[in-house]
Amino acid sequence: MDPLLYERAAVRDLLERYRTAYERLDARAAKRVWPGADERALERAFSGLERQTVNFDACDIDITNARGRALCRGSATYTPRVGKRDERTQGRNWTFVIQKAGGDWRIESVQAQ
């Protein structure tokens, strides 16, 4: 297998683990893929949600050596736990700055708009 294809597949797996953590409202799992995340802040944010679905429609992955960036387009659908509990969907663009350390890809930073 082409090494770049292998690395892109590993990054796609990382993004899937991020997506799954956010859908499960699991701050600890999010921290495993994004070590710099503020776990307590994520716990507070997740506690305000009844449920959440994250969809990545497309992700463009650019890798150079042990660093990279993934630009993902998609949406987040969520239901607040309190107040008006209507399901809401927002289009989002995520920018993930990633780094490979110890053989594994990790998220260094995330910006969602």
VOKE-13644 format. One record per residue (C-alpha): z, y, x; residue in one letter; residue number from 1. Coordinates in steps of 0.5 Angstrom, whole numbers, padded with zeros to 4 digits. Layout:
BEGIN
REC, up, north, east, code, pos
REC, Z, Y, X, A, NUM
...
***
This chain:
BEGIN
REC, up, north, east, code, pos
REC, 0000, 0000, 0000, M, 1
REC, -0002, 0007, 0002, D, 2
REC, 0005, 0010, 0005, P, 3
REC, 0004, 0017, 0001, L, 4
REC, 0003, 0013, -0006, L, 5
REC, 0009, 0009, -0004, Y, 6
REC, 0013, 0015, -0003, E, 7
REC, 0010, 0018, -0009, R, 8
REC, 0012, 0012, -0013, A, 9
REC, 0019, 0013, -0010, A, 10
REC, 0019, 0020, -0013, V, 11
REC, 0017, 0018, -0020, R, 12
REC, 0023, 0013, -0020, D, 13
REC, 0028, 0019, -0018, L, 14
REC, 0025, 0024, -0023, L, 15
REC, 0026, 0018, -0028, E, 16
REC, 0033, 0017, -0026, R, 17
REC, 0034, 0024, -0027, Y, 18
REC, 0031, 0024, -0034, R, 19
REC, 0035, 0018, -0036, T, 20
REC, 0042, 0021, -0034, A, 21
REC, 0040, 0028, -0038, Y, 22
REC, 0038, 0023, -0044, E, 23
REC, 0045, 0019, -0043, R, 24
REC, 0049, 0026, -0042, L, 25
REC, 0051, 0023, -0036, D, 26
REC, 0054, 0028, -0031, A, 27
REC, 0056, 0023, -0026, R, 28
REC, 0049, 0019, -0026, A, 29
REC, 0046, 0026, -0025, A, 30
REC, 0050, 0028, -0019, K, 31
REC, 0048, 0021, -0016, R, 32
REC, 0040, 0023, -0016, V, 33
REC, 0042, 0031, -0015, W, 34
REC, 0048, 0031, -0010, P, 35
REC, 0049, 0039, -0010, G, 36
REC, 0049, 0039, -0018, A, 37
REC, 0056, 0042, -0021, D, 38
REC, 0058, 0035, -0024, E, 39
REC, 0064, 0039, -0028, R, 40
REC, 0059, 0044, -0031, A, 41
REC, 0054, 0039, -0033, L, 42
REC, 0060, 0035, -0036, E, 43
REC, 0061, 0042, -0040, R, 44
REC, 0054, 0043, -0042, A, 45
REC, 0053, 0035, -0044, F, 46
REC, 0059, 0036, -0048, S, 47
REC, 0056, 0041, -0053, G, 48
REC, 0050, 0036, -0054, L, 49
REC, 0050, 0030, -0059, E, 50
REC, 0044, 0028, -0056, R, 51
REC, 0038, 0030, -0052, Q, 52
REC, 0031, 0027, -0050, T, 53
REC, 0027, 0030, -0044, V, 54
REC, 0020, 0029, -0043, N, 55
REC, 0016, 0030, -0037, F, 56
REC, 0008, 0030, -0040, D, 57
REC, 0006, 0031, -0033, A, 58
REC, 0009, 0032, -0026, C, 59
REC, 0005, 0034, -0020, D, 60
REC, 0008, 0031, -0013, I, 61
REC, 0007, 0034, -0006, D, 62
REC, 0010, 0031, 0000, I, 63
REC, 0010, 0033, 0007, T, 64
REC, 0014, 0028, 0011, N, 65
REC, 0021, 0028, 0009, A, 66
REC, 0021, 0034, 0004, R, 67
REC, 0017, 0035, -0002, G, 68
REC, 0017, 0039, -0009, R, 69
REC, 0015, 0036, -0016, A, 70
REC, 0013, 0041, -0021, L, 71
REC, 0014, 0038, -0028, C, 72
REC, 0011, 0040, -0035, R, 73
REC, 0014, 0037, -0041, G, 74
REC, 0020, 0039, -0047, S, 75
REC, 0027, 0038, -0048, A, 76
REC, 0029, 0036, -0055, T, 77
REC, 0037, 0037, -0057, Y, 78
REC, 0042, 0037, -0062, T, 79
REC, 0048, 0041, -0061, P, 80
REC, 0055, 0038, -0063, R, 81
REC, 0057, 0044, -0066, V, 82
REC, 0055, 0050, -0071, G, 83
REC, 0048, 0049, -0074, K, 84
REC, 0046, 0042, -0072, R, 85
REC, 0039, 0042, -0073, D, 86
REC, 0035, 0039, -0067, E, 87
REC, 0031, 0044, -0063, R, 88
REC, 0025, 0043, -0058, T, 89
REC, 0023, 0047, -0052, Q, 90
REC, 0017, 0047, -0048, G, 91
REC, 0020, 0047, -0041, R, 92
REC, 0017, 0047, -0033, N, 93
REC, 0022, 0044, -0028, W, 94
REC, 0021, 0045, -0021, T, 95
REC, 0025, 0040, -0017, F, 96
REC, 0026, 0041, -0009, V, 97
REC, 0027, 0034, -0006, I, 98
REC, 0029, 0031, 0001, Q, 99
REC, 0029, 0024, 0003, K, 100
REC, 0035, 0022, 0007, A, 101
REC, 0037, 0015, 0009, G, 102
REC, 0031, 0012, 0006, G, 103
REC, 0032, 0015, -0001, D, 104
REC, 0029, 0021, -0004, W, 105
REC, 0034, 0026, -0007, R, 106
REC, 0034, 0032, -0011, I, 107
REC, 0036, 0038, -0007, E, 108
REC, 0035, 0043, -0013, S, 109
REC, 0032, 0044, -0020, V, 110
REC, 0030, 0050, -0023, Q, 111
REC, 0028, 0049, -0031, A, 112
REC, 0024, 0055, -0035, Q, 113
***
